[in-house]
Amino acid sequence: MRYSIFSLARNALGHHEGWPAAWRSPEPKQSYDVVIVGGGGHGLATAYYLAALHGIRDVAVLEKGWLGGGNTGRNTTIIRSNYLWDESAHLYEHSLKLYEGLSRELNFNIMLSQRGVLNLAHNLHDLRELSQRVNAIRLNGIDSEVLTPPQIKAMVPILDTSPDVRYPVLGASLQRRGGVARHDAVAWGFARGADARGVDIIQNCEVTGIRQRNGAVEGVETSRGYIRARKVGVVVAGHASVLAAMAGFRLPIESHPLQALVSEPIKPIHHSVVMSNAVHVYVSQSDKGELVIGAGIDGYDSYAQRGSFPVIEDQMGALVELFPIFSRLKMLRHWAGIVDTCPDASPIISKTPVKHLYFNCGWGTGGFKATPGSGWVFAHTIAHDAPHALNAAFTLDRFASGALIDEHGAAAVAH
C-alpha cells in the first residue's frame, strides 16, 4: 500500500489509521517444526535464515515481552570484525559482510554507517599489542591499519592528543568498514522478512519449561500453553542459563549488567567510533546528535536491567579525559542490558546434551555486531543438526577439551 505525502502528514498529526502491520501477531499453533525461544535480533535472524535459506517455514519465534526489547534494544549499535583469533575473525567478518548487504536483502533500511572504528593505544605495551592484532587481522583478509597520532588527530580533531596528558594517545588501530547500524531497525527488518516467509512471531509468550522424552526435546511449556516442536533453538542472551536449567544442564556462563547512556543532542561533531581499553570508554554520535557512551560490565552477577553508579562515574571521567570538549554536556538517559559471558569471552553456538535442542548464547559484549552472522550459522546448525564450519569451534565441547578461543582483549570494553 502506497501513501501520499498528505497521508503521511495526516498520520503524523495523530490519526494513526490504516497503517499496515509490519508483521502478523498470530495465536500460537499447537506444534511447529522449529521453535526459536527469544525474539531479539539473533532469534529473528535465525528464523529468517531458516525460512530464506533452508526452506523451513513452519517456525515460531517466542518472545516473553516485546520484540527486540532485550539486549537488541539496549546496546550501543557498533559493528566491526577486527577480532584476533581466526575463528572469531571469520565469524564476525561473515556477519559484517551480511550487514553490508542487509538493507537490500531485507528491503528495510538498517541505517548502516561505516564511519570507522578506532581502538586507542596509550602506552608502548598497548601499541605493540595493537600492532600484533592488526597484523593478525590482516592475515585473515580483514581490513585493519595502524594510525599515528597526527593521523588520528586529522580523523578525530576533537580528541585530545596532547603529549602531556595522563593517557597520551600513541597510536590507534582502525577498521574503516566498522561503524554503527540502527539496532531496532535490524530487529524489525528480520521480523518483517521472517513473517513474509510464513514464520509466526509471537510476543508476550514466556517459556516456562522445556519438555523432553528419552533424551530428546518434545516442546516447550509457555505462558500461553504447551507448544510441540521437532527442534528448539534458544537465543535469550543473559537468561540462557535459566533456560538451560529448565532442560537439565548447566552452561559455563555468567550474567552481568552492562550499562550505557546518551547525552543531550548536539550538532554533528564526532564522525567515527572511538574506543579505549586503558581509559575504559567508547563513544560515537547518533544520527539524532546524541553521544552514545559505554564502558565495561558491572562486576557482580545480576539479571537486573540496571547497574551501579561507579561505572557511570568512571566512564564519564574517561570520556572527559579523551574529549574535554564534552565536559559540560548533560546526560539524557541511561540504561543497562544483561550480558552472558563465557570464560573465554567467545559465544556458544551449539548442539546440547538434549537431542534437537540448540543454544546460541555467551556473546558477552559482542552480540549486536554478530546478529546476522549468528542467525546465519545457527539456522544452519538447526537445519542440519550439525554446525557450519564458521561456528564449529564454538561448541559446548570446547570447555571439556580446553580448545578455548580467548577474545578477552577484543571484548574488554563493552561495545
N, C-alpha and C positions, 0 to 999 in steps of 0.2 A: 504494500500500500504506500503510495507516494503522498507527501504532504507539501502543500504550498507554503510560502513564507508567511501567508496570513494565518494558516492553520497553526504553524509553529508559534507565531506571536500570540494567538488566542490561547493556546495551551500554556504558554509561558506565564500568562497573567492569572493562572489558577484554575482554568477549566480543563482539567486533565481527563478528557473524554475521547474515547475512540482510539486510544493508543494500543497497538497490538502488543501482547505479551512477548517478551524476548524468548521465553521458553515455557513449556506447559507445567502445570502443577498437578500431576495425576495422583490418584489414590494408589497406594502400593498394591501390586498384584500378589497373588499367593506364592508365586515362585518365579525365579529368574535363572537364566544360565549363569550369570555372574552378578554378584552384589559387591559394590565398592562402598566401603564404610569411610566416610569423610568427603564433604563437599567443598573442599578448598581447591586451590589450583592444581595440586598433584592428583587428587582424586578425579577431578573433572577432566584433566588431560588424559588420565588413564582410560576413562570411559570413552572419550573422544577417539583415541587411537585404537581402542578395541573395536569400535564400530567402523572407523575410517580405513584402517589398515588390515584388520583381521576378520572383518565381516561378522563380528559378534555384536549383535544389536539388542539382544534380549538382556539388557543390562539395567540395573538400578543403582543410582548414587544416593546414599542415605546420609543426610546431614542433620545433626541433632539441633542445630539452630538455623541461622540464615546462611545462605550460600556465600562462601568467601568470608565469613565472619570471624574466623580464627586467625591463624598466622598470616594467611593471604592478605587480609585487610589490615594487618598490624605490622607489616615490615617496612623497610625503607627503600624498596624498589630497585636496588642495584643489581646489575647483571655483569658478569665477567667470566672468563675461563682461564685466568692465569694461575693455575694450580701447579704444585711442584711435581707430584708423582704421576707417572704415566697413566695409571688407572683413573685418577681424578681428572687429569688434563683431558683425556679422551672423552669422558662422560660430559664434563662441563662444556667442552668445545662443541660437542654434538648439540647440546642444549642451546648454546649461543647461536649456532647456525640455524637451528629451528626458530629461535627468536627473530633472527634477521628476516625470515620469510613468513612470520606468523600472522601479521596483519593481512597479507594477501591470502594465506592459507585459510584463515577463518572469516575473511571478508569483514573484519572488525578492527578498527584502529586501536592498537595497544599502546600508542604514543611512545614508540621506541625512540630513544635519543642516545645515539652512540657518541657521547661527548668526551669519552676518555676517562680512565680510572688511574689515579696516581697513588702509589704507596711510597711514603717518605722514608728516608734514611737520615738518622740524626747523629750517628757516630760511625767509626770505622767498621765496627762489627756489623752494624746494620747494612752498611754499604757493601761489604764483602758478601754477606748472606743474600742481599738483594741481587747482586750480580750473578751469584750462583743460581738463584731461582730464574732469573731472566734467561740464562743460558740453557737451563733445563727445559724451560717453557718453549724456547725457540727450537730446541731439538725435537720437540713434539709437533713442530709445524704451526705453532700458535704465535700470533704477533705479540711481541714484548720488546721493550727497549729501555735503556738507562738514560736518564736525563741529568745534565749538570745543573747546578744552582742557577746560572743565567738562563738556561732553557726553561727551568721550572718557573722562574720569575716572569719570563715572557709569556708563558701559558697561563699562569695564575698570578696576575700582578698584585692582588690584594694579600697574598701570602707573605708573612714576614720572614724574609730570608737573610736578615742581618746576621753577621758572623758572631756578634757578641751576645746573642740571646741565650737563654738557658738551654734550649734544644735547637742548636743550629741545624739548618737543612743542608746536608752534604750531597744529596742526590735523591733520585726517585726512580721507581720503575713506572712504566706507562704502558697500558694496553689501550690503544686508541679505539678498538672496537667495543670496549666496555662502555657502560653507561647506565641508563635507567629506563624503565618502562612503567606504564601505569598498572599498578597491581590489581585493582578491581576490574580493569578492562581485560586483563589476561583471563581472570576467572569468568567474566561474562562472555567473552569470546568462545572459550572452550565449552561453557554451558550451552550457549546457543548452537554451536556446532554439533555437540553431542545430542541435544534434543532433536535437531533436524534429522538425525540419523536413527531416531527411534529410542534413544536412551531415556529412561524415566528419572527425572531429578526430583527427589522427594525431600523437602525441607521439614523441620520440626519433627524429626523421626530419629530418636535416640536409640542406639543399640545397647541393650541391657544384658545380653548373653549370647554366647556362640554355642550352638548345639552340634554335637558330634555323635558318630556311631562307628565303632570298630576302627578308631583312629583317623577317621575322615570327617570333614565338615559336612553338615547337613543343611545348615541355615542359620539365621540369626533371630534372636528374640529382640523385639523393638517396642518402643512406647506406643506403636500403632499396630501391634500384633506380630505374630510369627511369620517370617518370610523364608521359604525354602530356597536353596541355591546350590547349584552344582559346584561353584567355586566362589570364594570370598576373598577380596583384596582389602586390606586395612591400611588406610593412609590418614592418620589422625594426629600427626605431629606430636605435641607434648603429651598426649594421652595414650600413646602407643603401649606403654607398659600396663596401663589399666585394661586395655583390650586383650593384651597377651595373657594377663592373669585370668581373664574370662575363659581363655582357651586352654589354660592349664600349664603354661610355661612362662619363664622369665626372660626378659631382654636385658642386655648389658648397657642400659642407658640411664641417664639422669635427666630430670626435667627442671629447668631453671627459668625464672622470669628474664626477659630481655626487653630493656626499656629503649624508647626513642622519643623524640619530641620535635616540634616545629616552632619556628619563630613567627612573629608577625610578618606579613608580606612586605617585601621591598622590591625596588626596580631590579631588573636583571643585572647581576654583578659577578656571579660565580658560575662559570660555564663548563665546569668539569666536576669530577668527584675526587675529593682528596681524602686520603686515609693516613693515619699514623698509628702504628702499633706501640711505639715508645711513649708518645704523649697520650695515646689512647682515646682517639676520637675520629670520627669521619663526618664529612659534611658535603651535601650537594644542595642545589636550589631547584625547587619545583617550578612547574610552568605557572603556578599561581603566585610565585615570588617568595614563598616561604623557604627558609633554610630547613633542610631535613637533617637532623643531627642524631647520631647514635654512638655507642661505645660498646663495652663488654657486658656479659651476663652478670646478674646478681650471683653471689657465691653460694647462696642457700638453695636447697631444693624446694620447689613450690609449684602448685598448679594455679596460683592466683595470677590474674592478668593485671598486676600492679607490681611495683618494685620499690626499692629503698631510695631515700633521698641522697645519701652519699654518692651513689653512682651518677646521679644528675649533676651534683655539685662538682664532681671530678671532671666530667666531660665538658661542663661549661668552662672550667678553668683551662682545660686543654684547648678548647675552641678559641678562647681569647688569647692564649699563648701563641697560637698559629695565625690567628686573624684578629689583630687588635681592633680593626675597623668595626667588628661586630659587638664590641663591648657594651654598647648602650641599647642593643636590641632587646625587646620584650619577648618572652616565650608565650606562644599562643595556646598550645595544648600538648599533652603528654600522654603516653600510653605504654602498655607492655604486652608482649606476647609470651607464649610458653614454648621454649625450645627444648628438644630432646637431643642430648649429646652422647655420642659413643666414646669409649676410651681413646680411640684414635682420631676423633673428630671427623670421621667419614660415615656415610649413611649405610643402612641395611636395606637392600632391595632383594628379597629372598623368599624362597620356599621356607616353610616352618616344619616343626615336628608333626603337625597335624596335616594330613593329606588334603590338598586342594585349598589350603589356607595360606595366604601370602601376605607378607608385611613389607611396607615401604615406610621407613622411619629413620630417626637418628641423624637428620640433616643438620642439626645444630643451628648455626647462624647462616648457613648457606643455602637454605631451601628455595627461596624465591628464584634465584638465578638458575636453578636446576629444573624449574617447573616443567617446561615442555620435554626436556630430555628424560627426566624422571618418569613422566607419564608414558613416554615412548617405550622405554625399556621395561617398565612394569607391565604394560599391556602385552608386550612380547612374552614376558615371563609367565603371565597368567594364561595367555592363549596357548602356549606350547608346553606349559608345565616344566619349563627349563629356562635358565637365564640367557639373555643375549650376551654376546662377547663383551659388550660395553659395561654390563653390570655383573659379570661372572665373578669378579673379585670381591663384590660387596655382599657376600652371603653371610649368614649367621655362622657358618662353619669356620670362618677366619678367626673367631675368638677362641676356638679349640685348637686350631693348627698353629696360631701365632702369626699368620700372614697378615698383619695389620697394615693399614695404609695411613701413616701418620701425617695428617694435614693440619696439625695444631698451628704451625707457623702461618698458614694461609688463612686460618679462621680465628686468629687470636683477637681480632677486633670484629665485633658483630656487624654484619652487613648483608 
